[in-house]
Amino acid sequence: MNVIRSLTVLYVPWALIVTAIGKLAYTSGTPNGRQRGRKASADCPSSRRLTGAHRAIHHLSDIFRENKEAGRTHSKTYALQTSRFFSLAIGFVHAVGLLVVAVSLGYSIGPSEYSPVSLLWRYGGLVVVAAVPVWLAVRFRLITPLIALTLTTAYVLGVELTPPGPTFRDVAELEGLAEPTGITVVENGLYIVRYMVNASVWTVGFLFLGLVEYAVRNTWTYPPSVPGSVPWLSIPAPQRRATAIAAAGGLLHAAVMVWYAARLGVTLSGGLEWLLYLFGAVGMWVIAAVPLYLLVRHRLIAPATLLTLFILIDVQAAFTANVEDPHTLYFGGWFFYLGIILIVAGIEYGLRRLDVYQRFASEV
């Protein structure tokens, strides 16, 4: 057996060398010589053994290649799972930190204060609102949602923890009543509570902000393109795919904004609230679907950027209780905002037709 192994080790390298020389002679020889060489090779038993050795070597190469590809797929899957777990972990830390601060300030937002569904919505919202920007940063290196999250959370904590801080007063004290009413009014506070309740709106704003950065980085020369781009989110996207993305984004925006309007108590006199909410729901879909379609199909950046600013400004105004709620105008007068978006889109398209936009994008 050892002798056979030794002969095999000695034979295979020489067989490879002979084959290489034969191929060189084949390419440089005459046609007749090549035919004679091919016939002699076919009649030679050693050549048949050499062919079998080549097949074995190619088979091993295929096995190594398949294992390498499988290893890459496994590594990619592991990286995706790790990024999701890390994002959820950061979201959990974000939620716990805000809840601890809120409870220490005296807010009644403990688990016993809510039903299971309400508890999941509020606490889960604080997790998701942080997990989404972190996941976009880890998975696609998108930094604007993470910056927006950091600034928003820092603002909320800064206002709550710096003087004068939240002040709890009974309505009887404000109205000059002799007996306490048990109704507490919070002054200079409730930022964490409102941030928690409206976390879904903040999440949509951060998500759209990440989509805008994704389009910018895959369109302009600088900053660098997004690593590991999503195949179905290529920009510019085909018409059918762009329509599907815009429709899905519009549905997400409409669902969240209709809920937000209902939570704020947006009403219409005359008992026609259903008409207001139907009109607002259609408008919330249109006002988001149009700029998103222009973004992924025609690479118009300004309309989607303006939409994102509208969302963030709208939800940021909820930190301070005001009779003139901006969401009422945004929800009921959406056509006004849509007109602004279309005007901005027309300006950007005109600049692109004049090559001003292209020169700026290439320089940037």
C-alpha positions in Angstrom: 0.0 0.0 0.0 2.8 2.4 0.8 4.5 1.6 -2.5 1.3 2.5 -4.3 1.0 5.8 -2.5 4.6 6.6 -3.3 4.1 5.8 -7.0 1.0 8.0 -7.0 2.8 10.9 -5.4 5.6 10.6 -8.0 3.2 10.0 -10.9 0.7 12.8 -10.6 3.1 15.8 -10.8 4.9 14.3 -13.8 1.6 13.5 -15.4 0.6 17.1 -15.0 3.9 18.3 -16.5 3.5 16.0 -19.5 0.0 17.2 -20.1 1.1 20.8 -20.0 3.8 20.1 -22.6 1.3 18.2 -24.7 -1.1 21.1 -24.7 1.7 23.4 -25.6 2.7 21.2 -28.5 -1.0 21.0 -29.5 -1.4 24.7 -29.8 1.9 25.2 -31.7 1.8 22.1 -33.9 0.3 21.5 -37.4 -3.3 20.3 -37.8 -2.1 16.9 -38.9 0.2 16.6 -36.0 -2.6 17.6 -33.6 -4.8 14.9 -35.0 -2.1 12.3 -34.7 -1.4 13.4 -31.2 -5.1 13.3 -30.3 -5.3 9.8 -31.7 -2.2 8.6 -29.9 -3.5 10.2 -26.7 -6.8 8.4 -27.0 -5.0 5.1 -27.5 -2.6 5.5 -24.6 -3.7 4.0 -21.3 -1.6 6.4 -19.3 -3.5 9.3 -20.9 -6.8 7.8 -19.8 -5.4 7.5 -16.3 -4.3 11.2 -16.6 -7.7 12.2 -17.7 -9.2 10.5 -14.6 -6.7 12.3 -12.4 -7.7 15.6 -14.0 -11.4 14.8 -13.3 -10.6 14.1 -9.7 -8.7 17.4 -9.4 -11.5 19.3 -10.9 -14.0 17.6 -8.7 -12.0 18.6 -5.6 -11.8 22.2 -6.9 -15.6 22.2 -7.3 -16.0 20.9 -3.7 -13.6 23.6 -2.4 -15.4 26.3 -4.3 -18.8 25.2 -3.1 -17.5 25.1 0.5 -16.1 28.6 0.1 -19.4 29.9 -1.2 -21.3 28.2 1.6 -18.9 29.7 4.1 -19.5 33.2 2.6 -23.3 32.7 2.8 -23.1 31.5 6.4 -20.9 34.5 7.3 -23.4 36.8 5.7 -26.3 35.2 7.5 -24.5 35.4 10.8 -23.7 39.1 10.2 -27.3 39.8 9.5 -28.5 38.0 12.6 -25.8 39.8 14.7 -26.8 43.2 13.4 -30.5 42.6 14.3 -29.6 41.3 17.7 -27.3 44.2 18.4 -30.0 46.7 17.2 -32.6 45.2 19.4 -30.2 45.2 22.4 -29.5 48.9 21.9 -33.2 49.6 21.5 -33.8 47.7 24.8 -31.1 49.8 26.6 -32.6 52.9 25.1 -36.1 52.0 26.4 -34.9 51.0 29.9 -32.9 54.2 30.3 -35.7 56.5 29.4 -38.2 54.6 31.6 -35.8 54.7 34.6 -35.4 58.4 34.2 -39.2 58.9 33.8 -40.0 56.9 36.9 -37.4 58.7 39.0 -39.0 62.0 38.0 -42.3 60.8 39.2 -44.2 59.9 36.1 -46.8 57.2 36.5 -45.8 55.0 33.5 -45.0 51.7 35.3 -46.3 48.4 33.9 -49.2 48.4 36.3 -50.6 51.6 34.7 -51.3 50.1 31.3 -53.1 47.1 29.8 -51.0 44.4 28.1 -51.6 45.8 24.6 -51.0 49.4 25.7 -47.9 48.3 27.5 -46.5 46.5 24.5 -47.2 49.5 22.3 -45.5 52.1 24.5 -42.5 50.1 25.8 -42.1 48.4 22.4 -42.2 51.7 20.7 -39.2 52.9 22.7 -37.3 49.8 21.6 -38.2 50.0 17.9 -37.6 53.8 17.6 -34.0 53.2 18.6 -33.5 49.8 17.0 -34.4 51.0 13.5 -31.7 53.7 13.2 -29.1 51.5 14.8 -29.9 48.7 12.4 -29.7 51.1 9.4 -26.3 52.3 10.7 -24.9 48.8 11.3 -26.3 47.1 8.2 -26.0 49.9 5.6 -23.8 52.5 7.3 -26.6 55.1 7.2 -25.7 57.7 9.8 -28.5 60.4 9.4 -31.2 58.3 11.2 -28.8 57.5 14.0 -27.8 61.2 14.3 -31.5 62.2 14.4 -32.2 59.6 17.1 -29.3 60.8 19.2 -30.3 64.4 19.0 -33.9 63.7 19.8 -33.2 61.5 22.8 -30.6 64.0 24.0 -33.1 66.8 23.7 -35.8 64.9 25.6 -33.4 63.9 28.4 -31.9 67.4 28.5 -35.2 69.1 29.0 -36.4 66.7 31.6 -33.2 66.7 33.7 -32.3 70.4 33.5 -34.0 73.1 35.6 -36.8 73.9 36.1 -37.7 70.3 35.4 -41.2 68.8 35.6 -43.5 70.3 38.2 -46.6 68.4 39.4 -49.5 70.5 40.5 -53.2 69.7 41.4 -55.9 71.5 39.4 -57.3 72.8 42.7 -54.1 74.8 43.2 -54.3 76.3 39.8 -58.0 77.1 40.0 -57.9 78.3 43.7 -60.2 75.5 44.9 -60.3 74.5 48.6 -60.4 70.8 48.1 -57.9 68.8 45.9 -59.4 67.3 42.8 -56.9 64.5 42.3 -56.2 65.7 38.8 -52.5 66.4 38.3 -51.1 68.9 35.8 -47.5 68.5 34.8 -45.7 71.7 33.9 -42.3 71.8 32.1 -42.4 68.0 31.6 -43.9 65.0 29.9 -41.3 64.9 27.2 -40.4 61.3 27.8 -44.1 60.3 28.0 -44.9 62.0 24.7 -41.8 60.6 23.1 -42.9 57.1 24.2 -46.5 57.5 23.0 -45.5 59.0 19.6 -42.6 56.6 19.0 -44.3 55.2 15.9 -44.3 58.6 14.2 -40.7 59.1 15.0 -39.8 55.7 13.6 -41.4 56.5 10.3 -39.5 59.8 10.1 -36.2 58.1 10.9 -36.9 55.4 8.3 -37.7 57.9 5.5 -34.6 59.8 6.5 -32.5 56.7 6.0 -34.1 56.1 2.6 -33.2 59.6 1.5 -29.6 59.1 2.6 -29.6 55.7 0.8 -30.7 57.3 -2.4 -28.2 60.2 -2.1 -25.2 57.9 -1.5 -26.1 55.6 -4.4 -26.6 58.6 -6.7 -23.9 61.1 -5.9 -20.1 60.6 -6.2 -19.6 61.7 -2.6 -20.3 60.5 0.0 -19.4 56.9 -0.8 -22.1 54.4 -1.9 -23.9 52.2 0.6 -22.1 48.9 1.2 -24.3 45.8 0.8 -27.0 47.6 -1.1 -30.4 45.9 -1.3 -30.9 44.4 -4.8 -34.6 45.2 -4.9 -33.9 48.8 -3.9 -31.7 49.8 -6.8 -31.9 53.5 -7.7 -33.3 54.3 -10.2 -35.7 51.5 -9.8 -37.9 50.0 -12.5 -41.3 51.6 -12.8 -43.2 48.6 -11.3 -40.8 48.2 -8.4 -40.8 52.0 -7.8 -44.6 52.0 -7.7 -44.7 49.1 -5.2 -42.1 50.8 -2.9 -44.0 54.2 -3.1 -47.3 52.5 -2.4 -45.9 50.6 0.6 -44.3 53.7 2.0 -47.6 55.6 1.5 -49.6 53.0 3.4 -47.1 53.0 6.3 -47.3 56.8 6.5 -51.1 56.9 6.2 -51.6 54.2 8.9 -49.4 56.0 11.4 -50.7 59.5 10.7 -54.4 58.4 10.9 -53.6 56.8 14.3 -51.7 59.9 15.3 -54.7 62.1 14.4 -57.1 59.9 16.4 -54.8 60.0 19.4 -54.6 63.8 19.3 -58.4 64.0 19.0 -58.6 65.7 15.6 -62.3 66.3 15.0 -64.7 68.0 12.6 -67.8 69.8 13.6 -71.1 68.6 12.2 -70.6 64.9 12.9 -68.6 64.3 9.8 -65.5 62.9 11.4 -65.5 59.8 9.2 -65.3 62.0 6.2 -62.4 63.9 7.6 -60.5 60.7 8.4 -61.2 59.3 5.0 -60.0 62.5 3.3 -57.0 62.6 5.6 -56.1 58.9 5.1 -56.1 59.3 1.3 -54.1 62.5 1.6 -51.5 60.9 3.9 -51.0 58.1 1.4 -50.7 60.5 -1.6 -48.4 63.0 0.2 -45.9 60.1 1.0 -46.3 58.0 -2.2 -45.6 60.8 -4.6 -42.2 61.9 -3.2 -41.1 58.4 -2.6 -41.8 57.4 -6.2 -39.9 60.5 -7.4 -37.0 59.5 -5.2 -36.6 55.8 -6.2 -37.7 56.2 -9.8 -36.3 59.6 -10.9 -33.7 60.2 -8.2 -35.4 63.5 -7.1 -34.0 64.1 -3.6 -35.7 67.3 -2.5 -39.4 66.1 -2.3 -38.6 63.1 -0.1 -36.3 65.2 2.1 -39.1 67.8 2.5 -41.6 65.0 3.4 -39.3 63.8 6.1 -38.9 67.3 7.5 -42.7 67.7 7.6 -43.0 64.4 9.6 -40.3 65.3 12.1 -41.5 68.8 12.6 -45.1 67.6 13.0 -44.2 65.1 15.7 -41.7 67.4 17.4 -44.4 69.9 18.0 -46.2 67.4 20.2 -43.6 67.9 22.9 -45.2 71.2 23.8 -48.9 71.1 24.4 -50.5 73.8 22.1 -54.0 74.5 21.2 -52.9 75.1 17.6 -51.8 71.6 16.8 -49.8 71.5 13.6 -51.0 68.0 12.9 -54.5 69.2 12.3 -53.2 71.3 9.4 -51.0 68.5 8.2 -53.8 65.9 8.3 -56.7 68.0 7.0 -54.8 70.4 4.7 -52.4 67.9 3.2 -53.0 69.3 -0.3 -51.1 72.4 0.8 -48.1 70.4 1.7 -48.4 68.3 -1.4 -48.4 71.5 -3.5 -45.1 72.5 -1.8 -43.6 69.1 -2.5 -44.6 69.3 -6.2 -43.2 72.8 -6.6 -39.9 71.7 -5.0 -39.9 68.6 -7.3 -40.4 70.8 -10.4 -37.5 73.1 -9.4 -35.2 70.2 -8.8 -36.2 68.6 -12.1 -35.7 71.9 -13.9 -32.2 72.3 -12.4 -31.4 68.8 -13.6 -32.5 69.5 -17.1 -30.2 72.5 -17.1 -27.4 70.3 -15.9 -27.0 72.4 -12.8 -27.9 69.6 -10.6 -25.7 67.1 -12.4 -22.7 69.4 -12.1 -23.3 69.9 -8.4 -23.8 66.2 -7.8 -20.6 65.3 -9.7 -18.6 67.9 -7.8 -20.1 66.9 -4.4 
